[in-house]
Amino acid sequence: MTDRYGSDVLSTDWRAPKRGRAVEAPAELGAVVEEVTTDWVGEIVAVDRDLHTVTLEDRRNRRRTFPLGAGFLLEGKPVILTAPVRRTAPAKPTRTASGSIAVHDAKARVARASRIFVEGRHDAELVEKVWGDDLRIEGVVVEYLDGVDDLGDQLRDFGPGPNRRVGVLVDHLVKGSKESRIADAVRRSPVGKHVLIVGHPFIDIWAAVKPDRLGLQAWPDVPRHIEWKKGVCQQLGWPHRDQADIARAWKHILSKVHSFGDCEPALLGRVEELIDFVTEEHP
């Protein structure tokens, strides 16, 4: 008797997609892929590890950026695009990120009693990125305060002295501001001569990174009623719903900083001034 219904459908994976199941594939530059939800076909011209995105350029030289992950076809087969693995290690630099002569394999000096205080985590990470090698050679520790409102209390707890100096970097230190009043009060205090407070002109440390390093002509002008970092992300089309989005945006910005040349001179001078202050030896 002829089998009217063919082979047993349960003997094979009847749920498998016609093109097969998606497999992971590195987003290699030059590969041509299709984004299935938009039918956009293009060559991979850029992969951003920090923002987890891939940029495709079509045959008309138009570009679009998509999140890495599932939803792509490579040679007609579904793939999950991942950032390609770096294959080669960079050669050891002859200079540190701050421009100093690099001292390779040198052990970090035992930490000095003196400290540099900065306002927040992002400030500390930028200072570490540019001046980290120098600070370890000098034995200087950078700590972040999460704002300067409690600077007076922090200093009283620390107990500055002739060989226990404190340098403080303050965001947007302008005349008449709350920050300037706090700084003046510290200078007039008994420990004032052992503390140096300097400020850069930027509303936030993000803006101390040169905007052209991110392909911008200038940092966006954010209205005062909008929190600056969220406003920047919003205007640049970056995710900005929560603190995790802000953290990812900062990671992307920080990835564009490779040396002192990627930061504005107004920041460089202030940090160098603080390092000189806390490393100056006193009899």
C-alpha positions in Angstrom: 0.0 0.0 0.0 1.4 3.4 -0.9 2.3 5.8 1.9 0.1 8.8 1.3 1.8 11.0 3.9 5.5 10.4 3.2 8.1 9.8 5.9 7.5 10.2 9.6 7.7 13.9 10.3 8.8 13.3 13.9 11.9 11.5 12.7 13.5 14.8 11.7 13.8 18.3 13.4 10.6 19.6 11.9 10.9 22.8 13.9 14.3 23.8 12.4 14.2 27.0 10.2 14.4 26.5 6.5 17.8 28.3 6.4 19.1 26.4 9.4 19.7 27.6 13.0 21.8 30.7 13.6 25.4 30.2 14.6 27.9 32.7 16.0 30.2 34.4 13.5 32.8 37.2 14.0 31.8 40.5 12.4 34.9 40.7 10.2 35.5 43.9 8.2 34.7 43.5 4.6 32.1 40.7 5.0 28.7 41.4 3.4 25.7 40.6 5.5 22.0 41.3 5.5 20.0 42.7 8.5 16.8 40.7 8.3 14.3 43.1 9.9 15.2 45.9 7.5 16.6 43.9 4.5 19.6 46.2 4.7 22.5 44.6 2.8 26.0 46.0 3.3 29.7 45.5 3.9 30.9 45.6 7.5 32.9 48.7 7.7 33.1 49.2 11.5 32.6 47.3 14.7 32.3 49.1 18.1 33.1 46.8 21.0 32.0 49.3 23.6 28.6 50.2 22.2 28.2 46.6 20.9 27.3 47.8 17.4 28.2 47.0 13.7 28.1 49.5 10.9 27.1 48.4 7.4 27.7 50.3 4.1 25.5 49.5 1.1 26.5 49.7 -2.6 25.4 53.4 -2.6 27.9 54.2 0.2 25.0 54.7 2.7 25.8 53.6 6.2 23.6 52.2 9.0 24.5 51.0 12.5 22.9 47.9 14.1 23.4 46.1 17.4 25.6 43.1 17.3 23.9 39.8 17.8 21.2 37.8 16.1 19.2 38.9 13.1 21.8 38.8 10.3 22.3 36.6 7.2 25.8 35.8 6.0 26.0 34.0 2.6 22.3 33.3 3.0 22.6 31.6 6.4 21.5 33.1 9.8 24.3 34.2 12.0 24.8 35.8 15.4 27.4 38.5 14.8 30.0 38.9 17.5 33.0 41.3 17.9 36.1 39.8 16.3 38.8 38.6 18.5 42.0 40.7 18.6 44.8 38.6 17.3 47.9 40.6 18.0 49.2 42.3 21.1 50.4 45.9 20.7 54.1 46.6 21.0 55.3 48.1 24.2 55.1 51.9 24.0 58.2 54.1 24.5 56.1 56.8 26.2 53.3 56.6 28.7 49.8 58.0 27.9 50.8 61.2 29.6 53.9 61.7 27.4 56.5 60.6 30.0 59.2 58.1 29.0 57.9 54.7 29.7 59.6 52.6 32.4 58.8 49.0 31.5 58.5 46.3 34.2 59.0 48.8 37.0 57.4 48.0 40.3 54.9 50.4 41.6 56.2 52.6 44.4 54.8 52.1 47.9 51.9 54.6 48.1 52.7 58.0 49.5 50.7 59.5 52.3 49.6 62.2 50.0 46.5 61.8 47.8 44.7 63.2 44.8 40.9 63.6 45.2 38.6 63.8 42.2 34.8 64.3 42.1 33.6 61.1 40.7 34.4 57.6 39.3 34.6 58.9 35.7 37.1 61.5 36.7 39.2 58.9 38.4 39.1 56.5 35.4 40.2 59.3 33.0 43.1 60.3 35.3 44.1 56.6 35.6 43.9 56.1 31.8 46.2 59.0 31.0 48.4 59.3 34.1 48.2 55.9 35.6 51.8 54.8 34.8 53.2 58.0 36.2 51.1 57.8 39.4 52.3 54.2 40.1 55.9 55.2 39.6 55.4 58.2 42.0 53.3 56.2 44.4 50.3 58.5 44.2 46.8 57.2 44.9 43.7 58.8 43.3 40.4 58.6 45.2 37.0 59.8 44.1 34.6 61.7 46.4 31.2 61.4 44.7 30.9 65.2 44.8 32.6 68.0 46.7 29.8 68.8 49.1 31.5 66.9 51.9 35.1 67.9 51.0 35.6 69.6 54.4 34.6 66.5 56.3 36.7 64.3 54.0 39.8 66.4 54.6 39.3 66.5 58.4 39.1 62.7 58.4 42.2 62.5 56.2 44.3 65.0 58.2 46.5 66.8 55.7 50.0 67.9 56.7 53.4 68.9 55.3 54.1 65.3 54.0 50.5 64.3 53.7 49.3 66.7 51.1 46.0 66.6 49.2 45.3 67.7 45.6 41.7 68.1 44.6 40.3 68.3 41.1 36.9 69.9 40.8 34.5 70.0 37.8 33.4 73.4 36.5 35.0 75.5 39.2 33.8 79.0 38.4 33.6 82.2 40.5 30.5 82.4 42.7 29.6 78.8 42.4 28.9 76.4 45.3 32.2 74.7 44.5 34.1 77.9 44.7 32.7 78.7 48.1 33.7 75.2 49.4 37.2 75.7 47.9 37.6 79.1 49.6 36.5 77.7 52.9 39.1 74.9 52.7 41.8 77.4 51.7 41.1 79.5 54.8 41.0 76.5 57.1 44.0 75.3 59.3 44.8 72.6 56.7 44.5 74.9 53.7 48.2 75.3 53.1 48.5 71.5 52.7 45.7 71.3 50.2 45.6 72.4 46.6 42.2 72.7 44.9 42.1 73.3 41.2 39.3 73.2 38.7 38.8 72.7 35.0 36.2 74.7 33.0 34.1 71.7 31.8 30.7 71.0 33.2 31.6 67.3 33.3 34.8 65.3 32.8 33.3 63.8 29.6 33.8 67.2 27.9 37.5 67.1 28.8 37.8 64.5 26.0 38.3 66.3 22.6 35.0 65.9 20.8 36.7 65.2 17.4 37.9 61.9 18.9 34.3 60.8 18.8 33.6 62.3 15.4 32.0 65.4 16.8 32.6 69.0 16.0 31.6 70.0 19.6 29.9 68.5 22.6 26.1 69.0 22.4 24.6 72.0 24.1 22.3 70.5 26.8 19.5 72.7 28.4 20.1 73.3 32.1 16.9 71.5 33.2 18.3 68.2 31.7 21.0 66.2 33.4 24.0 66.8 31.3 25.2 63.3 30.6 21.7 62.1 29.8 21.2 65.1 27.5 24.5 64.3 25.7 23.4 60.7 25.1 20.0 61.8 24.0 21.3 64.3 21.4 23.9 61.8 20.1 21.3 59.1 19.7 22.9 56.8 22.4 20.8 54.8 24.9 20.2 56.8 28.1 17.4 55.2 30.0 19.3 54.3 33.1 22.7 54.4 34.8 23.8 51.3 32.9 23.4 53.2 29.6 25.3 56.1 31.0 28.1 53.8 32.1 28.3 52.2 28.6 28.4 55.6 27.0 31.3 56.6 29.3 33.1 53.4 28.4 32.8 54.2 24.8 34.1 57.8 25.3 37.0 56.5 27.5 38.0 54.0 24.8 38.8 56.9 22.5 41.4 58.2 24.9 44.8 56.8 24.3 47.1 59.6 25.4 47.2 63.1 26.7 46.7 64.3 23.1 43.1 63.1 23.3 42.2 65.5 26.2 41.8 69.2 26.3 44.8 71.2 27.5 42.7 72.9 30.3 42.5 69.5 32.0 46.1 68.4 31.4 47.6 71.4 33.1 45.4 71.0 36.2 46.3 67.4 36.7 50.0 68.0 36.2 49.8 70.7 38.7 48.2 68.4 41.3 50.8 65.7 40.7 53.6 68.2 41.2 52.0 69.4 44.4 51.5 66.0 46.1 54.9 64.7 45.0 57.0 67.7 46.1 59.3 66.6 48.9 59.5 68.6 52.1 62.3 68.5 54.7 
